[in-house]
Amino acid sequence: MSFSLNISKFVEKAKVNPAAATKKAFFEVSNRIVLRTPVLDGFLRNNWQAGVNSPKLSRIDTADVNGGAAKTSIG
């Protein structure tokens, strides 16, 4: 089953706005990616950054094993 079909079924079942459902799914998946990134010193986990239409090329120079900066960037 495709991702778009899963979202459509969720929207139909929950009777929510499709854009809101997609946004919520994005944030949940993004946070899981951040939290599942292996941690040695926190830099890798903390440097996940969301961008629209182009990648973010900047680097966050602080280590955070909880990925605080990444979570802020995502949403």
LINMOCOR-V67235 format. One record per residue. N is the residue number from 1. RES is the residue in one small letter. SS is DSSP state (h for helix, s for strand, l for the rest). D_CENTER is the distance of its C-alpha to the mean C-alpha in Angstrom with 2 decimals. Layout:
# LINMOCOR-V67235
n & res & ss & d_center
N & RES & SS & D_CENTER
N & RES & SS & D_CENTER
This chain:
# LINMOCOR-V67235
n & res & ss & d_center
1 & m & l & 21.44
2 & s & l & 18.96
3 & f & h & 15.44
4 & s & h & 17.01
5 & l & h & 19.80
6 & n & h & 17.65
7 & i & h & 16.01
8 & s & h & 19.58
9 & k & h & 21.03
10 & f & h & 18.60
11 & v & h & 19.43
12 & e & h & 23.08
13 & k & h & 23.21
14 & a & h & 21.45
15 & k & l & 23.15
16 & v & l & 20.28
17 & n & l & 19.43
18 & p & h & 17.63
19 & a & h & 15.55
20 & a & h & 14.53
21 & a & h & 13.81
22 & t & h & 11.63
23 & k & h & 9.64
24 & k & h & 9.47
25 & a & h & 8.53
26 & f & h & 5.55
27 & f & h & 4.44
28 & e & h & 6.07
29 & v & h & 5.09
30 & s & h & 1.74
31 & n & h & 4.59
32 & r & h & 6.97
33 & i & h & 6.58
34 & v & h & 7.16
35 & l & h & 9.82
36 & r & h & 11.38
37 & t & l & 11.98
38 & p & l & 15.74
39 & v & l & 17.17
40 & l & l & 20.52
41 & d & l & 20.49
42 & g & l & 16.96
43 & f & h & 16.72
44 & l & h & 14.54
45 & r & h & 11.89
46 & n & h & 12.24
47 & n & l & 12.01
48 & w & l & 8.48
49 & q & l & 8.60
50 & a & l & 7.50
51 & g & l & 10.80
52 & v & l & 12.68
53 & n & l & 15.41
54 & s & l & 15.55
55 & p & l & 13.83
56 & k & l & 13.90
57 & l & l & 16.76
58 & s & l & 17.32
59 & r & l & 17.20
60 & i & l & 16.63
61 & d & l & 19.86
62 & t & l & 19.21
63 & a & l & 18.48
64 & d & l & 16.48
65 & v & l & 16.11
66 & n & l & 13.82
67 & g & l & 11.29
68 & g & h & 12.22
69 & a & h & 12.00
70 & a & h & 8.55
71 & k & h & 7.43
72 & t & h & 9.96
73 & s & h & 8.94
74 & i & h & 5.54
75 & g & l & 7.66
